[in-house]
Amino acid sequence: MLRLWNKLSEGDRGGAWLLLVLAIVAIAVPVLNLLVPASSPLHLSPFGITLIGKYLCYGMLALAVDLIWGYCGILSLGHAAFFTLGGYTMGMYLMRQIGPRGVYGDPILPDFMVFLNYKSLPWFWYGFNHFAVAMLMMIVVPGLLALVFGWFAFRSRVTGVYFSIITQALTYALMLAFFRNDMGFGGNNGFTDFKDILGFDLHSDSTRVVLLLFTIAAVAGSYLACRAVVDSRAGRVIRAIRDAESRTRFLGYPVESFKLWLFVMSALIASVAGALYVPQIGIINPGEFAPINSIEAVIWVAVGGRGTLFGAIAGAVMVNYAKTYFTGALPDAWLYALGALFVLVTIFLPRGIIGVVMARGKEK
């Protein structure tokens, strides 16, 4: 174990610390929740588990944004779309699992469809009573959207602020579409009142712990996959595209192809994060498509440290913890406190918190 730690820390000290922290959390959470009695001050409540899971899902979303923005210079303001689509695929499976236990007791139609006078299950809901189908759609739907959207955008050489604008328009259009009741996705209420997943009660502590462990594994796996990409020969080409796209194209590299597959990979990471988010939080609605959510993800990356990967995850956790703290400590002024935090970081820490720490470490 020590040899593995030394190997990781030689080339990626920040990533090694990230994996160590994730391992500690994976060990500590089950112990503090399942073994420590509820009367003890060390007991971790179900709410605490949910909060940690939420932060880690946001960390995966920030990782997805940093992969394309920090290393390829593609600033996407629409990654909430892929995150939310992944959440909806999981939500559709969870809604089908409710069956006759719903408010209206229909074994086939989800409650919102009974309320809206649906006579039969829409065709695109078929198969979502199977977990494997939901997992397949979690990859196919966001991946196909990213592939088609990215192909047209990169083929047309849309870059910079123009790409940011059209990605924001994409997520806004999806939000408006999903708000419609006749789309078959619950309208503005979305999906909620989930009961179980794979036969396990979603409200039990043991299920919450297992979901968190899967989230930790997903964060670690996504980080290692992204690190492998950026440290590879393809990663060097990707950074060359970021720094001098025209020159890289002149050298004969298929710039559009590199940007496209990286964009699709980033979208899939965001989708997996959304799918893990829904069973832990217990709700998914069109509000998750809101462009402000994509902008917040960019802010997490900027605060943590663009182009570091682990800094993006750390930034997401830090900012969302600050948001949770300020909403309780300053309920009437938390937006101002959070805004001040962003402004101060932008002015005094342009490379992000992790970027400054790394720079000081190199100086020593």
Helices and strands as residue ranges (DSSP letters): H 2-11, H 13-30, I 31-35, H 46-72, H 79-98, G 99-101, H 111-115, G 123-125, H 131-155, H 160-178, G 181-183, G 187-189, E 191-192, E 196-197, E 200-201, H 205-230, H 233-243, H 245-250, H 255-281, E 283-284, G 286-289, H 291-304, H 310-329, H 334-348, H 352-363
